[in-house]
Amino acid sequence: MTNFGFTIKKTRSFNLSQADMRKANELLREVPSYRKCIGCGGCAATCSARQFTDFDIRKVHNTFRRGQYEKLSEELRKCMLCGKCTLVCPRGVNLRSLIINMRQLLTPSNETF
């Protein structure tokens, strides 16, 4: 086998009809501007936390939308809530509110973030 300096990852697949979408639907009710997101990546490009960690707000958005909530609360703690992402969003998505609501939905009621 020849080594070309990269590897091909296995295909990730999931069945949306079996996913638990309750939290994602609740998030859409709490932050209606979230529906406007077109996934342009402007938020990820200006993210202050991304400069110091592997935080990727765009990846978090997509993962949450798919109903894959495992390990997201850890990822969301990396966000500094600086608001740069909200300022550059061309669609006017309230990303600070989005992150705060994601944290609340993923945090058990006896825990604080």
C-alpha positions in Angstrom: 0.0 0.0 0.0 1.4 3.4 -1.0 1.4 6.2 1.6 0.4 9.5 0.0 0.6 11.5 3.3 -3.2 11.4 4.0 -5.9 8.9 4.9 -9.4 8.6 3.7 -11.9 8.7 6.6 -14.8 6.3 6.8 -18.1 7.7 5.7 -20.2 9.1 8.5 -23.9 8.3 8.2 -26.8 8.7 10.5 -30.5 8.2 10.2 -32.4 11.5 10.9 -35.7 9.7 11.2 -34.3 7.9 14.3 -32.6 11.0 15.8 -34.0 12.7 18.9 -34.8 16.2 17.5 -36.7 17.5 20.5 -33.8 19.8 21.7 -33.1 21.0 18.1 -36.8 21.9 17.7 -36.8 23.6 21.1 -33.8 25.6 20.0 -35.6 26.8 16.9 -38.5 28.0 19.0 -36.2 29.8 21.4 -34.0 31.4 18.7 -36.1 31.8 15.6 -33.3 33.6 13.7 -31.4 30.2 13.7 -33.6 29.2 10.7 -31.9 31.9 8.6 -28.4 30.2 8.9 -27.0 29.3 5.5 -23.8 27.8 6.8 -21.5 30.3 5.2 -18.8 30.0 7.9 -18.4 33.7 8.6 -19.0 32.9 12.3 -16.3 30.3 12.4 -13.9 32.6 10.5 -14.1 35.3 13.1 -14.3 33.2 16.2 -11.9 34.3 19.0 -12.2 30.9 20.7 -11.1 29.1 17.6 -7.7 30.9 17.7 -6.9 29.2 21.0 -8.9 25.9 20.8 -10.3 23.5 18.3 -13.8 25.1 18.7 -15.8 25.2 15.5 -19.1 26.9 15.9 -20.2 25.8 12.4 -19.6 22.2 13.3 -21.5 22.6 16.6 -24.5 24.1 14.7 -24.6 21.2 12.2 -24.2 18.6 14.9 -27.0 20.1 17.0 -29.3 20.4 14.0 -28.8 16.6 13.4 -29.8 15.8 16.9 -26.3 14.5 17.8 -25.9 16.0 21.3 -23.2 13.8 22.7 -20.1 15.8 23.8 -21.6 19.1 22.6 -21.8 20.6 26.1 -18.0 20.2 26.4 -17.6 21.9 23.0 -19.9 24.8 23.9 -17.9 25.6 27.0 -15.1 26.7 24.7 -17.1 29.6 23.4 -16.2 32.9 25.1 -19.5 34.6 24.1 -17.6 37.5 22.7 -20.2 38.2 20.0 -17.9 38.6 17.0 -19.8 35.8 15.3 -23.1 37.7 15.7 -21.6 40.9 14.3 -20.4 39.3 11.1 -23.4 37.1 10.4 -24.9 38.2 7.0 -28.3 36.7 7.9 -28.6 38.3 11.3 -28.6 35.1 13.4 -28.3 35.8 17.1 -25.5 33.5 17.8 -24.8 34.5 21.4 -28.4 33.7 22.2 -28.1 30.5 20.2 -25.0 29.3 22.2 -26.6 30.2 25.5 -29.8 28.3 24.7 -27.8 25.3 23.4 -25.9 25.3 26.7 -29.1 25.4 28.7 -30.8 22.7 26.6 -27.8 20.4 27.0 -27.2 21.0 30.7 -29.0 18.8 33.2 -31.4 20.8 35.4 -29.2 20.3 38.5 -26.0 21.6 36.9 -24.9 25.1 35.9 -22.7 26.1 33.0 
